[in-house]
């Protein structure tokens, strides 16, 4: 006979907490590690920028190296041929373009005061100055001109050092990067994940090559057409302005808009209203060409990045790294999108081996 009274509920043992001390320490360590990584990136933005830029340049050169290797040339000789070819091209462009650019830049500097006075006398500038007080803000900044010049000189020296570091990084990544990547996949990545990791790297490699080749084409088209227009309009200093316009295509969407407005304002000051109207019409038409034909051809076919994602990437990376961040925004967004696709595919398939692979990026 049981000693328990009828109707008395059975005792329930107390439940132990599922959160152990090791779990708490692991979560805290993960949060601290993430915060340290963010702080490290914020403190090393210049090094991060040079590394990303060097990697993209190395990928662009590696496509040319691979093209030569497919024709039977050994890879070391192909690398030497590509580097020598780039050196010859830069020297030729330097001898052809640097003298007229320097002479026109000197003339522009000499005529800058007269152009400023002419701009100051226009009704449009007077109307804008009455609202935004440009001249008053300029007068307030004059006492700090010496500091600004000193800062500019320091910036030029830093820029030259950064260019040298960028060149050496790109060359070293081109020469040693492939072997380092092969070692990483063979010794660090597990055999179960190696195929997926190699597929991600291959897709990023193809996307970067397509993007860089197309972007170079866009810059050349922009610079050539703008220079021809300025020559037709008999605008002085057409060569530096054309190069400025072509370089602006490195920053998608925003770059051509800013450069177009700047060049149109310069044409207004030097050539009058009708020539400025012609320049404005040209930049509107070219903006439609680049925005609706050339850019989609690059950003959708080569890297398959949505225009909204591109714009958001430009905004955030420009805030983080300045103009250079805006230039790197599209390749970084493309690489992130490729990685996200593979992670989503891994989640859908549950990490099973032999799962269908993600379609390669176009």
N, C-alpha and C positions, 0 to 999 in steps of 0.2 A: 504494500500500500504506500502510495507516494506521500511524502511529508509536506508537499506544497499545498497551500490552501487553494480551494477552487476559486477561480476568478482573478487570482493574483497574476499580473503580467510577468513574463519571464524577463530577467535582467539582461540589458543590452550592454555589451562591452564597449568602453569608450573608443571612439575612432581616432586613430593617430593621424597627425597632419601629414599630407602628401608632400609638403615643401620641406626639404631637408636643408641643413646648413650648407651642404656642398652646392645645392642649387642656388641658394642666395648668393654665395660667393661667386659662382659662375656668371650669374646675371650681372652682378656688380662689376666683375672683371670685364665682361663684354661691353658694358656701358662706358667704363673708363677707357677701354681700348678704342672705342669709336670716337670718344671725345678727344683723345690724344691724336688720333689720325686726322680729325678735322683741324685741330690746332696746328699739326705738322704741315698740312696742306696750305693753311693760311700763312704760315711763316715762310714757306718755301715756294711761293707762287712763281717767282722768276725761274727757279730751277725746274719746276713742273712744266712751265711754259716752254722752256728750251728743250726739255726732254720730249714733250709731245710734238713740238715742231720738228725736231730732229728725226723722230720716228716717222712722221709723215713724209718728210723729204727722203728718208732712206727707202721707204716703201715705193715712192715715185721712181727713184733711181733703180730700184731692184726690178721693176717691171722692164726697164730697158735692158738691164743685165740679163734677165731671163729670155728676152727676145733674141739677144745675141747668142746666148747659150743654146737655144733651140736651133740655131744655124750652125752649130758644131764648134763654137768657140768655147774654150775652157773657162770656167767661172772666174778664176783670178785675172785672166786676160780680159774677160768681158768687163769686169769691174774697172780695170785700168783704162779700158777704152772709153767707158762711160764717163769716168772722172776727167780724162783728158779732153773728151768732147765738150763737156760742160765748161771746162776752163777756157777752151778755144772760143766757145760761143760767148762767154762773158767778156773775154778780152776784145773780141770783135765788136760786141755791142758797146763796150766802153770806148773804143776808138771812134766808133761811128756816132754815138749819141752823147757822150759826156761833153765834148767841146761845145756843141750847140746848146746843150742844156745849161752849161756853166755860163756861157755868154748871155743867153736869154735871161737866166736867173739874175746875173749882175745888172742887166738893163732894167729888169723888173724892180730890183732893189733901189736903183737910182731914181726910177720914176715913181716909186711908191708914194712919196709926199705929194706930188702933183695929182696922182690918182686919188689919194685920200681927200684932197681939197675938192676935186671934182665931184667925188661921191658925196661930200659934205654939203655941196651946193644943190644937190638934186632935191626936188619936192618930196620924193618918197622917203629919203633918209631924214629930212626935216620932220616929216609927219611921224615916223617911227621914233625919232629921238625925243619928240615932245611927249610921247607916251612912256617910253622905256628909259629915257635919260642915259643914252649910251655915252655921250661926251662927259657927263658928270662922273660916271663910274670909271671912265678912262683916266680922268684927271686924278681921281683918288688913288689909282693904281700906279701913277708915275713915281711916287717916292720909293716904291719897292722895285724899281726897274733894275738897279744894280744887283739886288738879290736874285731877281728873275734871270738876268744874264748869267750870273754865276751858276744858278741851278741848271740853266740850259747847257752850259759848257760841261758841267758834270754829267748831265744826261747824255750828251753826245759821246763822251768817253765811255760811259757805261754801255751805250748802244753798240759801240765798236767792239768792246769786250764781249758783249752778248752775241754779236754776229760771229766772232771767232769761235766762241764756245759752240754755237749752233752748227757751224761748218764741221768742226771736229766731231761733234756728236753724230751728225748725219753720216759722215764718212766711216766712223767706227761702227755704227749700227749696220751700215751696208756691208762692211767687211766681216764683222764678227757676229752680227745679229742672227743670221740663219743657223749657225752652229749652236749658239746659245739657246735658241728656241728648240732645236732638236734635242739638246741635252735636257732641257726642262721637261719636254713631253716624255722623254724616255725614262728619266730618273725621278721626277717629282710627281707627275700625273699618274694616277693608278691605271692599270690596263683597262679596267671597266669604263673609265671616263676618257680614255685617250682619244678614241675615235671622235667623240663629241667635241673635245677641246680642239682637236686638229681641224674639225669642220668649222668651228667658230673662227679660228685664226684664218682659215682659208677664205671664208666669206668676208671677213674684215679686210683682208689683203686685196681681194678683188674689188670691194666697194671703194677703198681708198684710191686704188689705181684709176678706176673710172671717174671718181670725183675730181681728182687732181688733174687728170688730162682734160676733162671737160671745163674745169674752172680756168685752166690756162688758156683754153680756146676762147672763153668768154672775155677774159681780160684783154687778149690780143684784139678781138673784134671791137670791143668798146674803145680801146685806145686808138685803134686805126681809124674807125669811123669818126670819132670826135676830133682827131687831129685833122682829117680831111675837111670836116665841116669848118673848123676854125681857120684853115688855110683859105677856103672859099670865101669866108666872111672877112678875110684879111685882118684877123685878130692878132695883135702882137703877142709874143711869148706862147705861141700855139703848141710848141713841143712840150714844155713842162706841164701845160694845162692838159694836153692829151694824155700824157703819162699819168698824171693825177687822176684823170677820169678812168683810165684803164685799170689802175691799181684799186680804185674804189670798188670794183666788182669782187674783190677778195672778201668784202663784207656783204653778204647777200641782202638784197632788198634795201637796206638803209644806206649803204655806201653810194650806189649810183644816184639816189635821191639827193643826198647832201652835196656830192660833187657836181651834179647837174645844176643845183641852185647856185653854188659858188661860181661856176663857170659862166652861167647866165648873168649873174650880177657883174662879173668882170667884163663881159661883152657889153653890157649896158653902159658901164663907165667909159670904156674905150671906143665903142662903135656907135652908140646911140640906141634909140628905142626900137627901130625896125630890125636891126641885127639881133638885138636881145630877144625880140619876139620870135625870130627865126630859130635862134638857139633854144628857146623854151619849147617851141614846137618839136624840134629835133629830139630833145631830151624826153619829152612826153612819149613820142613815137618809139624811141629806143627803149624807154622803160617798159613799154608794152611788149616789145620784141623780147627783151631779156626776161621779163617777168612771166610771160605766157608761152614762150617758145624755148629759149635757151635754158633758163633755170629749171623748168620742169623736166627737160631732157636730161639734165644732170642729176637733180635731187630725187627724181622719181625712178628713172631707169638705172642710174649708176648706184645710188645709195638707198633709194626707195624710202625717203624720209618725207613725212607729211609736212606741208608748208607751215601749219600751225606749230608743229613740234620744232621745226627749224627756227621760227620766230622766237619761241620761248627759250630755246637753247641760246640764241644770240643774246637775248635780254639778260639771262642769268650769267652766262660766261663773260659777257662784256662788263657786267658789274663786278665779277670776280677777278678778271684778268685785264680789263681794258679792251683796247682795239684788237690786240692779239687774241684775246678770248673770243671776240666776235668772229675772227677769221677761222679759229679752230672749232667753232660751234657745230658746223655741219658734220665734219668727220667724227667728232666726239659723239654727237647724237646718233649718227649711223652705227657706230660701234656699240653704243649702249642698246640700240634697238635690236641689233643682231644677237647680243647676249640675252636680252629679255625674251626674244623668241625661243631661244634654246631652253631657257629656264621654264617657260610656259609649256613647251613641248615635253620637257622632263617631268613636269608636274602632271600633265595629262596622261602620260604613259606610265606614271608611277615609278620611273627609273628602271624599267625593265630593259634588259639587254636584248638587242635585236629589234627594238622598237623602230618604227619608220622614222627616217631622218627628216629634218626640216628642209624644205625646198631651198636650194641655193638662191642667194640674192641675185637679182638681175645685174 
